[in-house]
Amino acid sequence: MNLSYAILTESDTPKVQQFLKKFFYKDEPLNVCVKLWEREETIKSLEIYSTLPIKYNCSLKALNDKNEIVGVCLNKIRTKIETDDVNFEDPVFSQIVGIMEKGDTECKIFEKYPNIDQYLQHDIVSVDPNIRGQGIATKLLDMSRDVAIKRGIKLLRVDCTSLFSAKAAERLGFERIYTLKYSDYKINGKQVFKPEEPHTEFCVYCKRIGWKSSKL
């Protein structure tokens, strides 16, 4: 299959949302757990949240010979001084944002890697299931790494909500720096998420790139 790859732009947003709605959202364990599909308002919040990284001009798309999106890698650049300030009032989607924010606070990346002031975070990597297994996701990730290196970024991060994504991160050389078991994440004493096995924990992984020294 002949594919081309390019940086995503703001004009791609509707097509990316359509692609994710078709191929990604229903596979994500937390989305399934909170029955996201029962609320149109929740879906809208997810679509907005998922495509926020496009504005950083470091996300990538894979296109087939019909110029259709068949894969995406949505990335954002994180710094010590955050600029995103988006509030989601939808109570269902806020549950998902809540566990992400807890992991973000507790993993303390800038304390673990004191010599960096920014990093690239892979938010979503998704490929049309009809053409998976052909190295498309790996190509998107490799190109994302190259974009990061060109911008002087020396650390990659990926948050994993499923066992499958966690195993994929480990195969790619990412190191786990944080784990939160879903059974331990409670609000008012009640467990918030109970995904189906084998998805039992939320994890944060990091990988050093473009670094010539053993110390970061």
N, C-alpha and C positions, 0 to 999 in steps of 0.2 A: 504494500500500500504506500502510495506517495503522499507524504504529509509535509506540511510546512509549519513553521513555528514563528510566533511573533509576540511582542509585548501587547498586553491588553490595554485598551484605552477606554475612556469614559463612554464613548459611543457604543462599546461592546456590552455595556451593562445589561440591557434587556435580554440579549441573547445568552449571556452567562447565567442570568437568573432562570431563564427557560431551561437551559442545559442542566443546571443543578436541581431544579424541580423534577426533572425527568429521571436523572441518573444518580443523584447524590443524597438528597434529603431523606428519602425513604430507607436508605441503608444505614444512616447514622443512628447508633443505639439510643442516644438520649432523645432524639426526635421521636423515635418509635415509643420510647418509654412514657413520654408525656402526651402521647396521642396528638401530636402536633397537627395532623391533618383534619382534626375536628373543628379547628378554628381558623377562619380566613385571616383574621387579624394577626394571629400568631405566624402564619405563613408569610404575610407581608413583612413582619418584623424580621423574620429570618432572611428573607430576600435582601432587605436593606443591609442587615448586619454582614451577610456573607460577601457582599460586593463592595463594602467599604474599602478593602485593600487596593482596589483598582486605581485609586487616586495617587498611590505612591509610585506608579509607573514602573513597577518591578514584578508584576504578575504576568503570566505567560499563557498562551493558548496554542493548541494544536489544531490545525485545519486540514480537512480532507480535500480532495480535488474538486469538490463542489463548493469550497469555501465555507463549509459548515464546521462549527466547533465540535470537536470530538474528544477534547481533553483540556483541562485547565489546571493551573497551579497558582492559587491566589496567595500572594505574599504581601506583607507589610513591613515597614521599617519601624522598629521600636527604639525609643531613646529614653534617657533618664527623665526628660521633660516631655510628658505625653501631651499630644495635641488633640486627640480624639475625645470628644465629650458628647456622646450620644446616649440619650436616655430612652429606654423602651418601657412603656407603661403596661404593655400586655403582660398579665401575670404569669401565663404559661411560659412564654419565651424568657421572661425574667428569671425563671428557675434555671434555665440553661446558662444564661449570662452570669448568674450568681456563682455557680461552681467554677466557671472559667475565671472569674475575678478572684475567687478564693485561691485557686491554684496559682494565679498570676502574682498575688501578694505573697504567698507563702514560699514560692520557689526562690525568690530573692536572687534573681539572675545577676544583677549588677553587684551584689555582694560576693557571689561565687566567682565572678569574672571581673575583678576590680579594674582591670586595665582596658576595658572597653566602654564606650559611651553610646553604642548603638548595636543592634543586631537585626537580622532578617528573620521574620517569623513566617513559616508556611502555615497558612490558615486552613486551606482546603486543597487537596489534590484529588482530582477525579477524572476518570476516563470512561468513555462509552463502553459498557460491558461487552458489547459485540466485538470489540477489537482489543480487549485487554490481553495481557500476556505477550505483547509485542515490544515491550520496552518503552512505551510512550510516557508513562509516569516517570520513569527513571530519566528519560531525556528532558522532561520538563523540570525536574529537580536539578539536574546537572546544569541546565541553562540558568536556572534561578541562582545557583551557587556562583556561576560566572558573573552574573549581574551584580551580585553582592560584592564579589572580590573587586570588580571594577570601581565600585563605590567606596572601597576601603573598609568594607564590613568584614569582620573576622569571626563572626559567630552566627550559627543558624539555630533556630528553635522550631520545634513542632510539638503541639499538644495532641495527645492521643486519647480518645474516648472509647476506643475498642481494642480488643486484644490483637486483632488483625493489623491495625495501623501501628500498634506498638511493636509488633514483630517486624513489620516492614522498616520502621525507623532503626531498629537494632541491626538489621541486615545492611543498612546503608551507613553504618558506623556511628550512629547517634548514641549518646550516653544518657541514661536516665538520671535525672537530677531531682525528681520529685514524684511522689506517688500519693494519691488520695483514694482510698477504697470507698466505693459507693455506699457500703454499709456503714461507714463512719461519717458520711456527710448528712447531717440532720439539721432540720429547722424546727424549733419548738419541740425537740425530742423525737421528731418523726423523720424517718429515712425518706429523702426526697426522690431518689432514683433507684429503681430496681430493674435494671436491664436484664435481658435474657442472658444466660450463660453462652459463651465463656467471658462475657464482658463484665468485669468486676471492679475496674479501677480506672481513674483518670490519671494520666501520667504526662510529665513534661520531659522532653528530650532535647539535648543540645549537641552541637558538633562544631569544632573549631575548623576554620578554613583560612587559607591564605596567610598562614603563620609559619615563619621559618624557625621560631624558637619553640622549645618544649614547654615554655612557660607563657601563660596568657594572663 
